[in-house]
Amino acid sequence: MLTARNIRYEVADRARGLAAGGIGAMHLLALRTGLVAAIDRAVHVLKRHLPYHESDHVLNIAYNLLSGGTCLEDIKQRRADEAYLDALGAQRVPDPTTAGDFCRRFAPADIERLMDAINAVRVGVWKRQPPAFFEEAVIDADGTLATTCGECKEGMDISFKGQWGYHPLVVSLANTAEPLYLVNRSGNRPSHEGAAAYLDRAIALCRRAGFKQVLLRGDTDFTQTGDLDRWDEEGVRFLFGIDAMANLVKIANDLPESAWKPLVRRPKYVVRTETRARPENVKERIVRERAFKNVRLCSEQVAEFAYRPTKCRRAYRAVVLRKNLSVEKGERRLFDDVRYFFYLTNDRTTAAAEIVPAANGRANQENLIEQLKNGARAMEMPVGDLVSNWAYMVMASLAWTLKAWLALVLPEKGRWRRKHAAEKGSVLRMKFKKFLNLFVRVPCQIVRTGRRIVYRLLSWNPWLRVLLRAADVLRRPLRC
């Protein structure tokens, strides 16, 4: 089928093409939401603005990642691309060395002001959403290891896994998968360190935006028992995992059998066509043939009881999940095993069988962290010390945030509102690489006229009509 033979290359005389044609819509988004002005108002790390402002540096790092770059060095390609500069109306952009120097100018207070400026704009984007959006804000918190091969990076340390690097804290909104606060920490710091203060700031941010309820979620490291009473008094719901300590296991063992209810999990998806035969489980066959130890889940039950942590003045609801396991070796069944998983919450109305999947929903934050790490490459830690890498992480994560904002500004009104709402949800859940391929890596011819910069599309895919709808919305000032 591949029959092309007489292939020749020619250089266009006047036409200028750009591979990342969607970058214009992302820049319009930054302008219309007020992000550019907000950064320049809040962040002051440059003594003189010749020729760049703070927003130029921040967006230069984010746009590099949106245009397909993966590290600071890739800014060289943007800087040498005349079509890219024309598309953004720029004479030039900072080079990689200048971008790294900009990151090193930040103090922790400057990074906090940058995050607050981005979040202030974020609230304005949220306020454009329909009323159902504000029923409940689900805030997740987790830590992740950002490893590095460097040997001279200040602040790095060895983690409990034996890996060198940093240990960032990520506080995010599960509704839209947006990182609200990113905090860089040394690699040997515990996962929950400093989390309570940033959870409080996230709560205040969501309430300022107009959310009616706030739910906090986290794994066993984020139980924060010293703050539970205060959050409960403030009307904040929480759902945290809690370690299977000996006293909790004893309580679970002493529960009568009538207290346990079977847990029936919802199917991952619904088959819309005919059910197909399941292929052979190759892993299972190999495990049996080679007589490896195999732990199989037989059944799950849930129960609940009142429990007061040591640092709390009142008791809360503890939901316990019991997993009945079978330990096998080859074809032989060795013994049965029981494992408990505990969850602590102040939600006293939701059924215990629904608390467990609600807590398991926190796993979606793992997907967000994965996208920040390996999609947007925000946790590459390319600079020389902890604070400057923190600054780079916040600026680079803006690439993911702009992707989420582009989805949120899409209108859902009119005759096709259901279809548009489905498209909006798809863009919001889309992985970063897929988003770049469908929305940003769009070949365009850049035509500069007297007062306009025209992006002339040179290819087509079904999602470009969504991009054009967003661009049409962004041509006018955004209103809440």
C-alpha positions as CSV (number, residue, x, y, z in Angstrom):
1,M,0.0,0.0,0.0
2,L,2.9,2.4,0.6
3,T,3.7,3.2,-3.0
4,A,5.2,6.7,-2.9
5,R,8.6,6.9,-4.7
6,N,9.1,10.2,-6.3
7,I,9.5,12.2,-3.1
8,R,11.0,15.6,-3.0
9,Y,11.4,18.3,-0.3
10,E,11.0,22.0,-1.0
11,V,11.2,25.1,1.2
12,A,8.2,27.5,1.1
13,D,9.1,31.0,0.2
14,R,6.6,32.9,2.4
15,A,4.3,30.5,4.1
16,R,5.2,29.6,7.7
17,G,3.9,26.5,9.3
18,L,3.6,25.5,13.0
19,A,3.3,22.0,14.3
20,A,1.7,23.1,17.6
21,G,-1.2,25.1,16.2
22,G,-3.3,24.7,19.3
23,I,-0.9,26.9,21.3
24,G,-2.9,29.9,20.1
25,A,-6.0,28.7,21.9
26,M,-4.0,28.1,25.1
27,H,-2.6,31.6,25.0
28,L,-6.1,33.1,24.4
29,L,-7.2,31.1,27.5
30,A,-4.4,32.5,29.6
31,L,-5.3,36.1,28.5
32,R,-9.1,35.8,28.8
33,T,-9.1,34.2,32.2
34,G,-6.8,37.0,33.5
35,L,-3.9,34.6,34.3
36,V,-1.3,36.8,32.7
37,A,-2.3,39.9,34.6
38,A,-2.7,37.9,37.8
39,I,0.8,36.6,37.7
40,D,2.3,40.0,37.0
41,R,0.4,41.5,39.9
42,A,1.3,38.8,42.4
43,V,4.8,37.8,41.6
44,H,7.8,40.2,41.7
45,V,11.1,38.5,41.4
46,L,12.6,40.6,38.6
47,K,14.1,43.9,39.4
48,R,13.6,45.2,35.8
49,H,11.3,44.1,33.0
50,L,13.8,44.2,30.2
51,P,12.4,42.7,28.1
52,Y,10.5,40.0,30.0
53,H,7.8,40.1,32.7
54,E,7.2,37.4,35.2
55,S,4.2,36.1,33.2
56,D,6.5,35.7,30.2
57,H,8.8,33.3,32.1
58,V,6.0,31.3,33.7
59,L,4.0,30.8,30.4
60,N,7.2,30.1,28.5
61,I,7.8,27.0,30.7
62,A,4.2,25.9,30.4
63,Y,3.9,26.5,26.7
64,N,7.1,24.6,26.1
65,L,5.5,21.5,27.6
66,L,2.2,22.1,25.8
67,S,4.1,22.3,22.5
68,G,5.7,18.9,23.0
69,G,8.8,19.8,25.0
70,T,9.8,17.6,27.9
71,C,12.6,19.6,29.6
72,L,14.1,23.1,29.8
73,E,16.5,22.4,26.9
74,D,13.6,22.0,24.6
75,I,12.9,25.7,24.9
76,K,15.7,26.2,22.4
77,Q,13.4,24.7,19.7
78,R,10.7,27.2,20.6
79,R,13.1,30.1,20.6
80,A,14.5,29.2,17.2
81,D,11.1,28.6,15.6
82,E,10.0,31.9,13.9
83,A,6.5,30.6,13.2
84,Y,6.1,29.8,17.0
85,L,7.2,33.4,17.8
86,D,4.9,34.9,15.2
87,A,2.0,32.7,16.5
88,L,2.4,34.3,20.0
89,G,3.3,37.7,18.8
90,A,6.7,37.5,20.4
91,Q,10.0,38.9,19.2
92,R,11.8,36.2,21.3
93,V,11.2,34.0,24.4
94,P,13.6,33.3,27.3
95,D,16.3,30.7,26.5
96,P,16.8,27.6,28.8
97,T,19.6,29.2,30.8
98,T,17.4,32.3,31.5
99,A,14.5,30.1,32.4
100,G,16.6,28.2,34.9
101,D,17.9,31.4,36.4
102,F,14.3,32.7,36.8
103,C,13.4,29.5,38.8
104,R,16.4,30.2,41.1
105,R,15.1,33.7,41.9
106,F,12.1,32.4,43.8
107,A,11.8,32.3,47.5
108,P,9.2,30.1,49.2
109,A,6.9,33.2,49.7
110,D,7.1,34.0,46.0
111,I,6.0,30.4,45.1
112,E,3.1,30.7,47.5
113,R,2.0,34.0,45.9
114,L,2.3,32.3,42.4
115,M,0.0,29.5,43.5
116,D,-2.5,31.9,45.1
117,A,-2.5,33.9,41.9
118,I,-3.3,30.8,39.8
119,N,-5.9,29.7,42.3
120,A,-7.6,33.2,42.2
121,V,-8.0,32.7,38.4
122,R,-9.1,29.1,39.0
123,V,-12.0,30.4,41.1
124,G,-13.2,32.6,38.2
125,V,-13.1,29.6,35.8
126,W,-15.1,27.5,38.3
127,K,-17.8,30.2,38.6
128,R,-18.7,29.7,35.0
129,Q,-19.9,26.2,35.7
130,P,-23.5,25.1,36.1
131,P,-25.1,24.9,39.7
132,A,-24.7,21.1,39.9
133,F,-20.9,21.6,39.8
134,F,-20.9,23.3,43.3
135,E,-22.8,20.5,45.2
136,E,-19.6,19.1,46.7
137,A,-15.8,19.7,46.4
138,V,-13.7,16.5,46.9
139,I,-10.2,17.4,47.9
140,D,-7.5,14.7,47.8
141,A,-4.0,14.8,49.3
142,D,-1.1,12.5,48.6
143,G,2.7,12.5,48.5
144,T,4.8,11.2,45.7
145,L,8.5,10.5,45.1
146,A,10.2,12.5,42.4
147,T,13.5,10.8,41.8
148,T,16.6,12.4,40.3
149,C,20.0,11.1,39.1
150,G,21.7,14.3,40.2
151,E,24.3,14.2,42.9
152,C,24.6,17.9,43.8
153,K,20.9,19.0,44.1
154,E,20.4,20.8,47.4
155,G,17.5,19.4,49.5
156,M,17.5,16.0,47.9
157,D,17.6,13.0,50.2
158,I,17.1,9.2,50.2
159,S,13.5,8.0,50.6
160,F,12.2,5.0,52.4
161,K,12.4,3.1,49.1
162,G,16.1,3.8,48.8
163,Q,15.7,6.3,46.0
164,W,17.3,9.7,45.9
165,G,15.2,12.8,45.1
166,Y,12.3,14.9,46.5
167,H,9.0,14.1,48.0
168,P,6.3,16.6,46.7
169,L,2.9,17.0,48.4
170,V,0.0,17.2,46.0
171,V,-3.4,18.6,47.0
172,S,-5.9,18.4,44.2
173,L,-9.6,18.8,43.4
174,A,-11.0,15.4,42.4
175,N,-14.0,16.9,40.5
176,T,-11.7,18.4,37.8
177,A,-8.4,16.7,38.5
178,E,-6.7,20.1,39.1
179,P,-3.6,20.4,41.3
180,L,-4.5,23.1,43.8
181,Y,-1.3,23.1,45.8
182,L,2.1,21.6,45.1
183,V,4.8,21.6,47.8
184,N,8.3,20.3,47.3
185,R,9.9,18.6,50.2
186,S,13.1,16.6,50.9
187,G,13.1,13.0,49.8
188,N,13.1,11.6,53.4
189,R,10.2,13.6,54.7
190,P,6.9,11.8,55.7
191,S,4.1,11.8,53.2
192,H,1.7,13.8,55.4
193,E,4.1,16.5,56.6
194,G,2.5,20.0,56.2
195,A,-0.7,18.5,54.6
196,A,-3.2,19.9,57.2
197,A,-2.2,23.6,56.5
198,Y,-2.6,23.1,52.7
199,L,-5.9,21.2,53.2
200,D,-7.2,24.2,55.2
201,R,-6.2,26.5,52.3
202,A,-7.9,24.3,49.8
203,I,-11.1,24.3,51.9
204,A,-11.1,28.1,52.0
205,L,-10.5,28.2,48.3
206,C,-13.4,25.9,47.5
207,R,-15.8,27.7,49.8
208,R,-14.8,31.0,48.2
209,A,-15.7,29.6,44.9
210,G,-19.2,28.6,46.2
211,F,-19.1,24.9,46.9
212,K,-21.8,23.8,49.3
213,Q,-19.9,21.0,50.9
214,V,-16.3,19.9,51.1
215,L,-15.0,16.4,51.4
216,L,-11.4,15.6,52.4
217,R,-9.8,12.3,51.3
218,G,-6.5,10.7,51.9
219,D,-4.7,7.4,52.6
220,T,-3.6,6.1,56.0
221,D,-0.8,8.7,56.3
222,F,-3.2,11.6,56.0
223,T,-5.6,10.8,58.8
224,Q,-4.6,14.0,60.6
225,T,-6.3,13.0,63.9
226,G,-5.3,16.3,65.6
227,D,-7.4,18.3,63.1
228,L,-10.5,16.1,62.8
229,D,-12.4,17.7,65.6
230,R,-11.8,21.2,64.1
231,W,-12.8,20.1,60.6
232,D,-15.9,18.4,61.9
233,E,-17.0,21.6,63.8
234,E,-16.4,23.6,60.6
235,G,-18.8,21.4,58.7
236,V,-16.1,19.7,56.6
237,R,-16.6,16.0,55.8
238,F,-13.6,13.7,55.8
239,L,-12.9,10.2,54.7
240,F,-9.4,8.9,55.5
241,G,-7.8,5.5,55.7
242,I,-6.5,4.5,59.0
243,D,-3.8,1.9,59.8
244,A,-4.9,-1.6,60.9
245,M,-3.6,-1.1,64.4
246,A,-3.8,-4.0,66.9
247,N,-6.7,-2.3,68.9
248,L,-8.8,-1.8,65.7
249,V,-8.1,-5.4,64.5
250,K,-9.3,-6.7,68.0
251,I,-12.5,-4.6,67.7
252,A,-13.1,-6.0,64.2
253,N,-12.5,-9.6,65.4
254,D,-14.9,-9.1,68.3
255,L,-17.8,-7.9,66.1
256,P,-20.7,-10.3,65.9
257,E,-21.1,-12.0,62.5
258,S,-24.5,-10.3,62.1
259,A,-22.7,-6.9,61.9
260,W,-21.0,-7.9,58.6
261,K,-22.7,-7.2,55.4
262,P,-21.5,-8.5,52.0
263,L,-19.8,-5.9,49.7
264,V,-20.9,-6.1,46.1
265,R,-18.8,-3.9,43.9
266,R,-20.1,-2.2,40.9
267,P,-18.9,-3.5,37.5
268,K,-16.1,-1.4,35.9
269,Y,-18.2,-1.0,32.8
270,V,-21.4,-2.2,31.2
271,V,-21.3,-4.3,28.0
272,R,-23.3,-2.5,25.4
273,T,-23.0,-5.3,22.8
274,E,-22.8,-9.0,23.0
275,T,-20.7,-10.5,25.8
276,R,-17.5,-12.0,24.5
277,A,-15.7,-15.0,25.8
278,R,-12.9,-14.1,28.2
279,P,-9.4,-15.0,26.9
280,E,-7.2,-17.3,28.9
281,N,-5.6,-15.8,32.0
282,V,-2.0,-16.5,31.1
283,K,-0.6,-15.2,34.4
284,E,-3.0,-17.4,36.4
285,R,-1.9,-20.5,34.4
286,I,1.8,-19.8,34.8
287,V,1.4,-19.2,38.6
288,R,-0.4,-22.6,39.0
289,E,2.1,-24.5,36.7
290,R,5.1,-23.2,38.6
291,A,3.6,-23.6,42.0
292,F,4.0,-19.9,43.0
293,K,2.3,-18.6,46.1
294,N,-1.0,-17.2,45.0
295,V,-3.4,-15.1,47.1
296,R,-7.0,-15.2,45.8
297,L,-9.9,-13.0,47.0
298,C,-12.9,-15.1,48.0
299,S,-15.3,-12.5,49.4
300,E,-15.6,-9.1,51.0
301,Q,-17.7,-7.8,53.9
302,V,-18.1,-4.5,55.6
303,A,-19.1,-3.5,59.1
304,E,-18.9,-0.3,61.2
305,F,-18.3,0.8,64.8
306,A,-17.6,4.0,66.7
307,Y,-14.0,4.9,67.3
308,R,-12.3,7.8,69.0
309,P,-8.7,8.4,68.0
310,T,-6.4,9.4,70.9
311,K,-6.0,13.1,69.7
312,C,-9.8,13.5,69.3
313,R,-12.4,14.6,71.8
314,R,-15.3,12.8,70.1
315,A,-15.9,9.4,68.5
316,Y,-16.2,9.1,64.7
317,R,-17.5,6.4,62.4
318,A,-15.0,3.6,61.6
319,V,-15.9,1.5,58.6
320,V,-14.0,-1.8,58.3
321,L,-13.6,-3.9,55.1
322,R,-12.9,-7.6,55.7
323,K,-11.2,-9.4,52.8
324,N,-11.4,-13.2,53.0
325,L,-8.5,-14.6,51.1
326,S,-7.3,-18.0,50.1
327,V,-3.5,-18.7,50.0
328,E,-2.7,-21.3,47.4
329,K,0.4,-22.9,45.9
330,G,0.0,-24.6,42.6
331,E,-3.2,-26.6,42.8
332,R,-3.1,-26.9,46.6
333,R,-4.9,-24.6,49.0
334,L,-2.6,-23.9,51.9
335,F,-4.8,-21.9,54.3
336,D,-7.3,-19.1,54.6
337,D,-6.4,-15.6,55.6
338,V,-8.4,-12.5,56.7
339,R,-7.2,-8.9,56.2
340,Y,-8.8,-5.7,57.5
341,F,-8.9,-2.2,56.0
342,F,-10.2,0.6,58.1
343,Y,-11.7,4.0,57.1
344,L,-12.5,6.9,59.4
345,T,-15.2,9.4,58.5
346,N,-17.7,11.8,60.1
347,D,-20.3,10.9,57.4
348,R,-22.9,9.1,59.5
349,T,-25.6,8.8,56.8
350,T,-24.0,7.1,53.8
351,A,-24.2,3.3,53.8
352,A,-21.0,1.5,54.8
353,A,-21.0,-0.4,51.5
354,E,-20.8,3.0,49.7
355,I,-18.1,4.4,51.9
356,V,-15.5,1.9,50.7
357,P,-15.8,2.7,46.9
358,A,-15.9,6.4,47.8
359,A,-12.6,6.0,49.6
360,N,-11.2,3.9,46.7
361,G,-12.1,6.8,44.4
362,R,-9.0,8.5,45.8
363,A,-7.0,6.3,43.4
364,N,-7.9,8.8,40.7
365,Q,-5.4,11.1,42.2
366,E,-2.7,8.5,41.4
367,N,-3.7,9.0,37.8
368,L,-3.3,12.8,38.2
369,I,0.2,12.4,39.8
370,E,1.1,10.0,36.9
371,Q,0.1,12.7,34.4
372,L,2.0,15.4,36.2
373,K,5.1,13.2,36.3
374,N,5.2,11.5,33.0
375,G,2.6,13.4,30.9
376,A,3.3,17.1,31.6
377,R,6.8,16.3,33.0
378,A,6.2,18.8,35.9
379,M,8.3,16.8,38.4
380,E,11.5,16.4,36.4
381,M,13.4,18.6,39.0
382,P,15.8,20.1,36.4
383,V,17.2,22.9,38.6
384,G,19.8,22.9,41.4
385,D,18.0,23.2,44.7
386,L,14.7,22.4,46.5
387,V,13.1,25.8,46.2
388,S,13.9,26.4,42.5
389,N,12.6,22.9,41.6
390,W,9.5,23.7,43.6
391,A,9.0,26.9,41.4
392,Y,9.6,24.9,38.2
393,M,7.1,22.2,39.4
394,V,4.4,24.8,39.9
395,M,5.0,26.6,36.6
396,A,5.2,23.3,34.6
397,S,2.0,22.0,36.2
398,L,0.3,25.0,34.7
399,A,0.4,23.1,31.4
400,W,-2.0,20.5,32.9
401,T,-4.1,23.2,34.5
402,L,-4.6,25.0,31.2
403,K,-5.8,21.8,29.7
404,A,-8.4,21.5,32.5
405,W,-9.5,25.1,32.0
406,L,-9.9,24.7,28.3
407,A,-12.4,21.9,29.1
408,L,-14.2,24.0,31.8
409,V,-14.7,27.0,29.5
410,L,-16.5,24.9,26.9
411,P,-20.2,25.9,26.8
412,E,-22.9,23.4,27.5
413,K,-26.0,25.3,26.4
414,G,-28.2,25.1,23.4
415,R,-29.7,22.3,21.3
416,W,-26.6,20.1,21.6
417,R,-26.0,20.6,25.3
418,R,-25.9,16.9,26.2
419,K,-23.4,16.2,23.5
420,H,-21.4,19.2,24.5
421,A,-21.4,18.2,28.1
422,A,-20.1,14.7,27.2
423,E,-17.3,16.3,25.1
424,K,-16.5,18.6,28.0
425,G,-16.2,15.6,30.4
426,S,-14.0,13.7,27.9
427,V,-11.6,16.6,27.5
428,L,-11.4,17.0,31.3
429,R,-10.5,13.3,31.8
430,M,-8.2,13.1,28.7
431,K,-4.6,12.2,29.3
432,F,-2.0,14.8,28.6
433,K,-0.4,13.1,25.6
434,K,-3.8,12.5,23.9
435,F,-4.8,16.1,24.6
436,L,-1.6,17.3,22.9
437,N,-2.1,15.1,19.9
438,L,-5.7,16.1,19.4
439,F,-5.8,19.8,20.5
440,V,-2.2,21.2,20.4
441,R,-0.2,19.3,17.8
442,V,-2.4,20.6,15.0
443,P,-0.4,21.8,11.9
444,C,-1.3,25.4,11.0
445,Q,-0.1,28.0,8.7
446,I,0.6,31.3,10.6
447,V,-0.5,34.4,8.7
448,R,0.2,37.8,10.2
449,T,-2.0,40.6,8.9
450,G,-2.2,44.2,10.1
451,R,-4.2,43.5,13.3
452,R,-4.7,39.7,13.3
453,I,-2.7,36.5,13.6
454,V,-4.5,33.9,11.6
455,Y,-4.0,30.2,12.4
456,R,-4.9,28.4,9.1
457,L,-5.6,24.7,9.8
458,L,-3.7,22.3,7.5
459,S,-5.2,19.1,8.8
460,W,-8.4,17.8,10.5
461,N,-9.4,15.5,13.3
462,P,-12.9,15.1,14.9
463,W,-11.9,17.0,18.0
464,L,-10.9,20.2,16.2
465,R,-14.5,21.3,16.2
466,V,-14.3,21.3,20.0
467,L,-11.1,23.4,19.8
468,L,-12.8,25.8,17.4
469,R,-15.8,26.2,19.8
470,A,-13.4,26.9,22.6
471,A,-11.5,29.5,20.5
472,D,-14.8,31.1,19.6
473,V,-15.7,31.5,23.3
474,L,-12.2,32.8,24.1
475,R,-12.4,35.6,21.4
476,R,-14.8,37.4,23.8
477,P,-14.3,38.3,27.5
478,L,-15.3,35.5,29.8
479,R,-18.2,36.2,32.1
480,C,-19.2,34.2,35.2
